[in-house]
Amino acid sequence: MPGRSPFIGDTDAKHLSSTSIPEKRVCMQHIIVIGGGVVGLTSAWWLAQAGYGVTLLERAPDVGSGASYANGGQLSYRYVSPLADQGIPLKAVRWLFQADGPLRFKPETDLHQYRWLASFLAHCRADVNRRTTTKLLQLGELSRQAMAQLALAVPFDSFGWRDAGKLVVYRSRDVFEQAAGKPGAGEVWSPEQCGAREPALAAAQHLLAGGIYNAGEAVADCHAFCLELAERLRVHPRFRGIVHGEALRLRAARGRITSIDTGAGLLTADAYVLAAGIQSRTLAASAGIKLPLYPLKGYSLSAPIRLDDVAPEISVTDFERKVLYARIGDRLRVAAMVDMVGEDLRLEPKRVDGLLRLVRETMPRAADYSQVAAWAGLRPATPGSAPIIGATRYGNLWLNVGHGPLGFTFACGSASVLTDLVQGKAPPFALDGLTLRR
Ligand SMILES: Cc1cc2nc3c(=O)[nH]c(=O)nc-3n(C[C@H](O)[C@H](O)[C@H](O)COP(=O)(O)OP(=O)(O)OC[C@H]3O[C@@H](n4cnc5c(N)ncnc54)[C@H](O)[C@@H]3O)c2cc1C
C-alpha cells in the first residue's frame, strides 16, 4: 500500500486465522475509505468481507468521534419518515418563535444554506415524503438484517444493544388522534398506560394525550459500536490499517480519481469511498461534485442512572418537542434539536439549559442530572433525508454520505448496498432516490 509512512498509523493489520470470516472471492483491489464514523467503518467492514483490501483514512486520533459520538442511539428501522413533509414549513415558523423550540436558524453569508433550504422546502410534499419513506423503510429493513449478520463478528452486548421497542408520545390530542388513526400505526396507549408501562413517564403522564408503541426497534451505543468494529477490523485479514491523516483534496485525471492529497503526502488506491460525514461536501467539491449536504446541528445530554432512578426501559420519542430518550448502558441519553447554524459545534448554554429543563420536567427521576454531560454533533443531511449511496462520474469513486438523523440506523444496510454496487452486483431493491442522481 502506498503512502502510509507520513502518518501516525495503526500498527499493521494482523493476519489471524479467518475461521469466523466467511471467505468470499479473492480480490486484489485496494480501496481507501475516507472517514472513520459509523458509515465509513461499516463500509470498510463490508468491503473487506467481500474480498477487497481496505484502508481507512481518518483525520481524528480515534474513530467515531464525529457525529457518531454521542448520538441518540436509536436503531429506528421503522420510524424513518423524513423531516421534510407537508405542513412542516408552517410548523417550522412556529418552532422558530418558541423559546426552547426544536429549531434554530442563523442566516449564513454562504449561499449553500439557502440552496439547501430551497431544496428542503421543495421536498415538503406528502407524495415526496411517502416515496422517500418507502425507500427508507426498505433500507431500514435491510439494515436490521445486516446488523444481525454483523453481530456474528461484533456481538450485540459489546456495544450495549437492547431490544427496547419505541414509544412515541404526543402532547396534543389532535396530533395524537391523527397518528393513532393511521393504518398499522402500532399499539395505541392512553396517558395512564404510558405511565404504567414506562414508569419513567409516570410523572409527566398528565401532560400527554397518549402514545403509540412499536416493538422491534432497538437502541445501542453508537460510539462503542464504532470502537468495537474498529477492533474487529484491525484483525481482519484484508484490512490494511487506519491511516490518521486529513484528506484535503481528491485528485482526478481521465475520469478517475488518481490519489488523495493529504497535505502530508498522496495516498493512492484502486478505488475510493467517500464517507466523511459533513466534510464529504468539501472533499467531493474538490473533484467537481456538488453534494446536497447541510450540517443539521443537534444536541445530546448524557447523565448517569442511579440505583433508585426510574430510567426508561423503552426508547421514548416526544413527538411535538422532537426529543429522544433512551437508556444506553448505565446512562440516560437524550437527543434533540435541529440548528441550522453552519459547521458550528459550540455548545450554546441557552440550548443546553432549555433541553435540560424539558428533560427534568418529562423524566424527573430518570438520572442524576447534576452530572449531565452535553454534546453537539452535525448530522450530514440531504434536503429529503435520504442518504446518497453509490457511483459518481468517476469510475472509481463511490459515495456513502448524507445519512442525516439516522446514520447509525442505516449504516449497516448502506454499507451492504455500497458493497454490492462496488462489486457490480444488483442491489436488493431499486435505489431510485438513494443515489447522486435524484
Ligand atoms: C444529536 C444527534 C442525535 C442523533 N441520533 C441518532 C439516532 O438516534 N439514531 C441514528 O441512527 N442516527 C442518529 N444521529 C445521526 C447519526 O449520528 C449520523 O447520521 C451518523 O453519525 C453519521 O455518520 P458518518 O460516519 O456519516 O459521519 P461522522 O460520524 O461524522 O464520521 C465522519 C468521519 O470522517 C472524518 N473526517 C471528516 N473529514 C475528514 C477528512 N477530510 N479526512 C479524513 N477524515 C475525515 C471525521 O473525523 C469523522 O470521524 C444523530 C445525530 C445527532 C447530531
The ligand as an SDF file (V2000), in Angstrom:
LIG
                    3D

 53 58  0  0  0  0  0  0  0  0999 V2000
  -27.8580   14.9210   18.2830 C   0  0  0  0  0  0  0  0  0  0  0  0
  -27.8480   13.7890   17.2990 C   0  0  0  0  0  0  0  0  0  0  0  0
  -28.6320   12.6580   17.5440 C   0  0  0  0  0  0  0  0  0  0  0  0
  -28.6560   11.6110   16.6260 C   0  0  0  0  0  0  0  0  0  0  0  0
  -29.3810   10.4930   16.9310 N   0  0  0  0  0  0  0  0  0  0  0  0
  -29.3640    9.4380   16.0790 C   0  0  0  0  0  0  0  0  0  0  0  0
  -30.0620    8.2520   16.4140 C   0  0  0  0  0  0  0  0  0  0  0  0
  -30.6670    8.1420   17.4720 O   0  0  0  0  0  0  0  0  0  0  0  0
  -30.0560    7.2270   15.5150 N   0  0  0  0  0  0  0  0  0  0  0  0
  -29.3860    7.3170   14.3190 C   0  0  0  0  0  0  0  0  0  0  0  0
  -29.4590    6.3730   13.5440 O   0  0  0  0  0  0  0  0  0  0  0  0
  -28.6850    8.4200   13.9930 N   0  0  0  0  0  0  0  0  0  0  0  0
  -28.6560    9.4790   14.8390 C   0  0  0  0  0  0  0  0  0  0  0  0
  -27.9710   10.6100   14.5290 N   0  0  0  0  0  0  0  0  0  0  0  0
  -27.3260   10.7040   13.2180 C   0  0  0  0  0  0  0  0  0  0  0  0
  -26.0050    9.9670   13.1780 C   0  0  0  0  0  0  0  0  0  0  0  0
  -25.2540   10.2850   14.3230 O   0  0  0  0  0  0  0  0  0  0  0  0
  -25.2460   10.3810   11.9030 C   0  0  0  0  0  0  0  0  0  0  0  0
  -26.0790   10.2150   10.7750 O   0  0  0  0  0  0  0  0  0  0  0  0
  -24.0270    9.4860   11.7190 C   0  0  0  0  0  0  0  0  0  0  0  0
  -23.2100    9.5250   12.8530 O   0  0  0  0  0  0  0  0  0  0  0  0
  -23.2240    9.9340   10.5020 C   0  0  0  0  0  0  0  0  0  0  0  0
  -22.1280    9.0830   10.4040 O   0  0  0  0  0  0  0  0  0  0  0  0
  -20.9570    9.3930    9.3980 P   0  0  0  0  0  0  0  0  0  0  0  0
  -19.9980    8.2780    9.5350 O   0  0  0  0  0  0  0  0  0  0  0  0
  -21.5150    9.7070    8.0670 O   0  0  0  0  0  0  0  0  0  0  0  0
  -20.3440   10.7710    9.9240 O   0  0  0  0  0  0  0  0  0  0  0  0
  -19.3400   11.0210   11.1880 P   0  0  0  0  0  0  0  0  0  0  0  0
  -19.6910   10.1820   12.3470 O   0  0  0  0  0  0  0  0  0  0  0  0
  -19.2940   12.4920   11.3860 O   0  0  0  0  0  0  0  0  0  0  0  0
  -17.9830   10.4990   10.6320 O   0  0  0  0  0  0  0  0  0  0  0  0
  -17.2310   11.1730    9.6600 C   0  0  0  0  0  0  0  0  0  0  0  0
  -15.7670   10.8890    9.9660 C   0  0  0  0  0  0  0  0  0  0  0  0
  -14.9740   11.4050    8.9060 O   0  0  0  0  0  0  0  0  0  0  0  0
  -13.8480   12.0220    9.4650 C   0  0  0  0  0  0  0  0  0  0  0  0
  -13.4000   13.0320    8.5040 N   0  0  0  0  0  0  0  0  0  0  0  0
  -14.0510   14.1500    8.1560 C   0  0  0  0  0  0  0  0  0  0  0  0
  -13.3430   14.8300    7.2440 N   0  0  0  0  0  0  0  0  0  0  0  0
  -12.2280   14.1050    7.0070 C   0  0  0  0  0  0  0  0  0  0  0  0
  -11.1230   14.3030    6.1630 C   0  0  0  0  0  0  0  0  0  0  0  0
  -11.0280   15.3620    5.3710 N   0  0  0  0  0  0  0  0  0  0  0  0
  -10.1360   13.3690    6.1590 N   0  0  0  0  0  0  0  0  0  0  0  0
  -10.2280   12.2940    6.9670 C   0  0  0  0  0  0  0  0  0  0  0  0
  -11.2580   12.0630    7.7970 N   0  0  0  0  0  0  0  0  0  0  0  0
  -12.2530   12.9580    7.8090 C   0  0  0  0  0  0  0  0  0  0  0  0
  -14.3590   12.6340   10.7570 C   0  0  0  0  0  0  0  0  0  0  0  0
  -13.2980   12.8790   11.6620 O   0  0  0  0  0  0  0  0  0  0  0  0
  -15.3220   11.5830   11.2480 C   0  0  0  0  0  0  0  0  0  0  0  0
  -14.7030   10.6290   12.0720 O   0  0  0  0  0  0  0  0  0  0  0  0
  -27.9090   11.6880   15.4330 C   0  0  0  0  0  0  0  0  0  0  0  0
  -27.0900   12.7890   15.1930 C   0  0  0  0  0  0  0  0  0  0  0  0
  -27.0470   13.8420   16.1090 C   0  0  0  0  0  0  0  0  0  0  0  0
  -26.1530   15.0250   15.8470 C   0  0  0  0  0  0  0  0  0  0  0  0
  1  2  1  0
  2  3  1  0
  2 52  2  0
  3  4  2  0
  4  5  1  0
  4 50  1  0
  5  6  2  0
  6  7  1  0
  6 13  1  0
  7  8  2  0
  7  9  1  0
  9 10  1  0
 10 11  2  0
 10 12  1  0
 12 13  2  0
 13 14  1  0
 14 15  1  0
 14 50  1  0
 15 16  1  0
 16 17  1  0
 16 18  1  0
 18 19  1  0
 18 20  1  0
 20 21  1  0
 20 22  1  0
 22 23  1  0
 23 24  1  0
 24 25  2  0
 24 26  1  0
 24 27  1  0
 27 28  1  0
 28 29  2  0
 28 30  1  0
 28 31  1  0
 31 32  1  0
 32 33  1  0
 33 34  1  0
 33 48  1  0
 34 35  1  0
 35 36  1  0
 35 46  1  0
 36 37  1  0
 36 45  1  0
 37 38  2  0
 38 39  1  0
 39 40  1  0
 39 45  2  0
 40 41  1  0
 40 42  2  0
 42 43  1  0
 43 44  2  0
 44 45  1  0
 46 47  1  0
 46 48  1  0
 48 49  1  0
 50 51  2  0
 51 52  1  0
 52 53  1  0
M  END
$$$$
